[in-house]
Amino acid sequence: MATMDALKDLIPINALTPDNFNELAAATRIEQISAKTVLFKQGDTDSQAIYLLEGQVRLTSDNNNPERIVEGGTDDARYALAQ
């Protein structure tokens, strides 16, 4: 999947001006992550947004919140998992 195509439907990226979108796309990297890899933990801070483009990720918390599964290509995956 080309970077531009992967980004065009993500929120709020899809609302950027064309110039800002092109700048972000040029700085974006798409990674393949192995199954069962911890992407981040609750409370982590980072300056990057993480989006799921393909596959599935399980989100858990330290609270009593129920576990949530996000699948690439769904409406939930259009929003950042973390930012």
Sequence and secondary structure as in RCSB ss.txt:
>XXXX:A:sequence
MATMDALKDLIPINALTPDNFNELAAATRIEQISAKTVLFKQGDTDSQAIYLLEGQVRLTSDNNNPERIVEGGTD
DARYALAQ
>XXXX:A:secstr
  HHHHHTTSBTGGGS HHHHHHHHHH       TT     TT   SS B   SSEEEE  SSS   EEEETTSS
GGGB SB 
